[in-house]
Amino acid sequence: MKQTTVFRAAVIAALAVPATVAMAAAPMMYEETIARQEEARIIQSPIGGVENAKWFDYRINVTESQKELASDLKRATDIEDTRDAWGEYAHELKDNRHDYVKAMAKKGYRIPQVYFED
């Protein structure tokens, strides 16, 4: 009788936990981790302060990639679909950044970098 009461209390407590909290405890998959790292590398201001067509194209491409990720995740039916969505998103962000940096480098603008020496 006592075990049944404890079990019921545990079930009630588990049901009281919101789904978002339960999902937050789930480990992040590898593809999502890589995508989050690529998100951190999104260029926030134009290279050299030059707001040209390349800058606006880059920002539009980033926004489209984010919308496509949301759409792909909504349509995902299994873990493989989810992994594919995150992997594609990471690849698109990296490719968009690379294309923008390369185009600006051809015009003589480079991303400022800091190097540490011993």
ChimeraX attribute file (.defattr): number of C-alpha atoms within 10 A of each C-alpha:
attribute: neighborCount
match mode: 1-to-1
recipient: residues
	/A:1	6
	/A:2	7
	/A:3	8
	/A:4	9
	/A:5	10
	/A:6	11
	/A:7	12
	/A:8	12
	/A:9	12
	/A:10	12
	/A:11	11
	/A:12	11
	/A:13	10
	/A:14	12
	/A:15	10
	/A:16	9
	/A:17	10
	/A:18	9
	/A:19	10
	/A:20	8
	/A:21	9
	/A:22	10
	/A:23	10
	/A:24	9
	/A:25	8
	/A:26	8
	/A:27	8
	/A:28	10
	/A:29	12
	/A:30	12
	/A:31	18
	/A:32	18
	/A:33	15
	/A:34	15
	/A:35	21
	/A:36	14
	/A:37	13
	/A:38	17
	/A:39	16
	/A:40	9
	/A:41	12
	/A:42	15
	/A:43	16
	/A:44	8
	/A:45	11
	/A:46	18
	/A:47	18
	/A:48	12
	/A:49	9
	/A:50	12
	/A:51	11
	/A:52	11
	/A:53	9
	/A:54	16
	/A:55	20
	/A:56	13
	/A:57	13
	/A:58	21
	/A:59	20
	/A:60	13
	/A:61	17
	/A:62	21
	/A:63	13
	/A:64	14
	/A:65	19
	/A:66	16
	/A:67	13
	/A:68	15
	/A:69	20
	/A:70	15
	/A:71	12
	/A:72	18
	/A:73	17
	/A:74	11
	/A:75	12
	/A:76	15
	/A:77	10
	/A:78	9
	/A:79	10
	/A:80	10
	/A:81	14
	/A:82	20
	/A:83	17
	/A:84	17
	/A:85	23
	/A:86	24
	/A:87	18
	/A:88	18
	/A:89	28
	/A:90	22
	/A:91	15
	/A:92	19
	/A:93	21
	/A:94	18
	/A:95	13
	/A:96	19
	/A:97	20
	/A:98	13
	/A:99	13
	/A:100	19
	/A:101	21
	/A:102	14
	/A:103	15
	/A:104	20
	/A:105	13
	/A:106	9
	/A:107	9
	/A:108	9
	/A:109	15
	/A:110	14
	/A:111	12
	/A:112	7
	/A:113	5
	/A:114	6
	/A:115	4
	/A:116	4
	/A:117	4
	/A:118	2
